[in-house]
Structures are given as C-alpha cells and as structure tokens.
Amino acid sequence: MKFLKKNIFYFVLTAFMIAVFTIPKFGDFIRSQILMSPSVNKVQSEITVSDAEYNVILKGINVPDANLKDFKNETLFLNFWGTWCPPCRAEWPTIQKLYDSKKGKMKFVLVAMQEKEADVRKFLKENNYSVPVYVAQSPLSEKLLVQIFPTTFILGKGGRIYQKEEGSKDWNSKSVSEFIDNVTK
C-alpha cells in the first residue's frame, strides 16, 4: 500500500503520457495547449479584414456608390445599423458629432442593414445627418456579418481591426477622440 501511495503520481503521469501518444486527437489537443504556438497566419486573420472580405459593393444613399475595398488604405469607422433599431438611432447624434470633428482624419462608412432606401433617406433628412450611409449590395463576409445592432469597427490602414464595439456607444467622448487621434497618426 505504501508503494502505491508513494508512486501514484508516476502512475498517473505514465497513463497520461500513454494517452497523449496513443489517442491522436487527445495528443494533438495537449500538444497545442502546451506549445501554445498559434500560427502567425491564424492570429493575423483574426485581427485583420482581408482583401476578399473588403470586397463589398455599397450603394450610396447620401454619397456616391462605392466598394468597401476603396477604403482599405484608410482608417475607417465602419458601422452596421438600422432605422428599425432603437440603440442605433440613439447613438446617431454622437456619430454625427464624431464625423464632424474627425472626417478629415478618417473615413466613415455606415451600412444600413435590412432596410428600405426610402426609410433611410427619410431618417437622414429628418435628422439632418450627413455621415456617409450605404446599403450593402453584395454579401458580407462572416467577419463583418454582425449579429448585434449597432456594431462598429474601427479599422486601420490595411484592414487591422483596432476596435469592435457591439451595441450603442457615445462616439463623441473624449476617450474615443483620443483613441482616434492615436490610431490616425
């Protein structure tokens, strides 16, 4: 009994090592956890929007038509919203103020989702909003296909995702202004 108590650790360790080498999926999982070496490509793809993901045809509502890839080499405020969404409507005044103060430093693309053009035009006109608004004319990639409205991305030149904000936010705050000043240097 003393022998078993003294050596239980070694028995468990031996059983664990046998499992690592004889059960392929378990071994792969353990090796990936121990090594903690995600590939650079995997990390890069999670924090950037690729060229293919940028390829979204945009119909301009209060601006000319465009393609999202036209903005790839710009710092970009990309917002997905709808007139039917109360939190979206609530954050609009702060987006307009941010646009008025930062439109020279970054580009703005607000994509109206699940919308009729007439409703969007009416909303913009009634509220005197001038932020560039579009309707997507081609499918969005999984990375940009949002589940929560509003959702906003702040993207750096080349597509790096600096921030993803799900839900409404005060975009006219001092902290947002300082953040944008830092990423647009």
C-alpha atoms as one frame of an Amber mdcrd trajectory, in Angstrom:
protein
   0.000   0.000   0.000   2.859   2.388   0.820   4.399   1.685  -2.598   1.134
   2.640  -4.338   0.727   5.875  -2.328   4.344   6.899  -2.930   4.194   6.265
  -6.662   0.623   7.299  -7.591   1.938  10.445  -9.271   4.187   8.380 -11.542
   1.324   6.002 -12.443  -0.933   8.934 -13.369   1.846  10.622 -15.325   2.584
   7.378 -17.190  -1.106   6.880 -18.047  -1.320  10.492 -19.238   1.756  10.124
 -21.468   0.431   6.876 -22.952  -2.873   8.632 -23.727  -1.046  11.557 -25.376
   0.831   9.231 -27.712  -1.896   6.662 -28.405  -5.041   8.794 -28.755  -4.362
  11.130 -31.705  -6.946  13.860 -31.058  -6.140  13.997 -27.352  -2.433  14.173
 -28.150  -2.945  16.967 -30.680  -5.009  18.933 -28.170  -2.454  18.554 -25.369
   0.478  19.423 -27.645  -1.298  22.553 -28.876  -2.053  23.604 -25.297   1.471
  23.001 -24.075   3.197  24.598 -27.028   0.728  27.484 -27.260   2.058  28.332
 -30.661  -0.791  29.554 -32.844   0.365  30.213 -36.345   1.070  33.798 -37.296
  -1.373  33.438 -40.172  -4.207  32.415 -37.854  -3.605  35.329 -35.489  -3.228
  37.755 -38.395  -6.504  36.597 -39.980  -8.381  37.110 -36.704  -7.260  40.706
 -36.266  -7.433  41.911 -39.850 -10.010  42.180 -42.596  -8.662  40.528 -45.747
  -8.863  41.859 -49.293 -11.639  39.377 -50.092 -13.614  40.453 -47.002 -13.274
  44.088 -48.069 -14.884  43.345 -51.430 -18.421  44.567 -50.670 -20.372  46.599
 -53.206 -22.013  49.579 -51.495 -24.926  51.572 -52.859 -24.616  55.145 -51.639
 -27.663  56.713 -50.012 -26.304  60.235 -49.440 -22.961  59.682 -51.210 -21.859
  58.059 -54.484 -21.777  54.265 -54.769 -18.527  52.623 -53.664 -16.866  49.374
 -52.775 -15.670  48.799 -49.231 -12.241  47.935 -50.666 -11.974  51.601 -51.731
 -11.412  52.335 -48.021  -8.827  49.610 -47.302  -5.903  52.033 -47.127  -7.748
  54.457 -44.866  -8.506  54.478 -41.172 -12.181  53.577 -41.216 -15.190  53.953
 -38.947 -17.450  51.107 -40.156 -20.885  50.920 -38.548 -23.754  48.486 -39.184
 -27.123  49.862 -38.132 -30.805  50.146 -38.969 -33.561  52.740 -38.618 -35.662
  49.983 -37.017 -33.080  49.646 -34.178 -33.623  51.948 -31.154 -29.996  51.706
 -29.881 -28.786  52.543 -33.405 -30.967  55.620 -33.545 -29.818  56.642 -30.058
 -26.117  56.643 -30.992 -26.565  58.534 -34.274 -26.179  62.048 -32.790 -22.813
  61.050 -31.296 -21.684  59.530 -34.607 -22.624  62.736 -36.406 -20.562  64.777
 -33.917 -17.614  62.400 -34.301 -17.914  62.656 -38.090 -17.984  66.453 -37.937
 -14.797  66.518 -35.847 -12.813  63.641 -37.419 -13.878  63.408 -41.080 -10.511
  64.795 -42.138  -8.616  62.109 -40.186 -10.616  59.012 -41.119 -13.319  57.740
 -43.449 -16.825  56.872 -42.332 -18.987  54.101 -43.780 -22.326  53.420 -42.155
 -24.114  50.429 -43.633 -27.889  50.344 -43.210 -28.951  46.719 -42.741 -32.333
  45.170 -43.516 -33.602  48.484 -44.783 -35.641  50.128 -47.499 -33.763  53.007
 -49.110 -36.725  55.324 -48.671 -36.739  54.759 -44.896 -33.020  55.511 -44.646
 -33.296  58.659 -46.773 -36.226  59.868 -44.662 -34.317  59.215 -41.406 -31.227
  61.104 -42.621 -33.258  64.039 -43.939 -35.466  64.391 -40.827 -32.400  64.494
 -38.578 -30.050  66.490 -40.845 -27.402  63.743 -40.726 -24.571  63.955 -43.237
 -22.453  60.916 -42.311 -21.918  58.727 -45.421 -24.542  55.956 -45.491 -24.645
  52.933 -47.757 -26.628  49.759 -48.312 -24.597  46.614 -48.990 -25.313  45.179
 -52.429 -23.186  42.054 -52.057 -22.858  39.518 -49.237 -20.772  40.347 -46.199
 -18.033  38.019 -45.000 -18.502  36.125 -41.763 -16.124  38.530 -40.000 -18.263
  41.533 -40.977 -21.673  39.860 -40.763 -22.824  41.196 -37.417 -25.356  39.681
 -35.030 -25.870  42.695 -32.768 -27.037  46.121 -33.894 -25.396  48.506 -33.900
 -21.905  47.081 -34.352 -18.976  49.335 -35.136 -15.468  48.517 -36.288 -12.580
  50.932 -36.258 -10.185  49.624 -38.880  -6.647  50.764 -39.513  -4.953  51.170
 -42.857  -4.589  47.723 -44.380  -7.563  46.290 -42.515  -6.321  45.831 -38.973
  -9.228  45.753 -36.520  -8.424  48.266 -33.790 -11.812  48.103 -32.139 -15.096
  46.230 -32.454 -17.972  47.663 -30.456 -21.225  45.711 -30.229 -24.142  47.815
 -29.050 -24.531  51.550 -28.865 -21.829  53.855 -27.588 -21.204  57.542 -27.066
 -18.890  58.152 -30.020 -18.445  61.802 -29.066 -16.498  61.100 -25.881 -13.020
  62.360 -25.074 -11.653  58.797 -24.857 -12.932  57.957 -28.376 -11.446  61.186
 -29.725  -8.060  60.441 -28.148  -8.155  56.848 -29.423  -8.847  58.020 -32.974
  -6.114  60.632 -32.737  -3.679  57.878 -31.716  -4.609  55.425 -34.476  -4.619
  58.057 -37.207  -1.114  59.429 -36.504
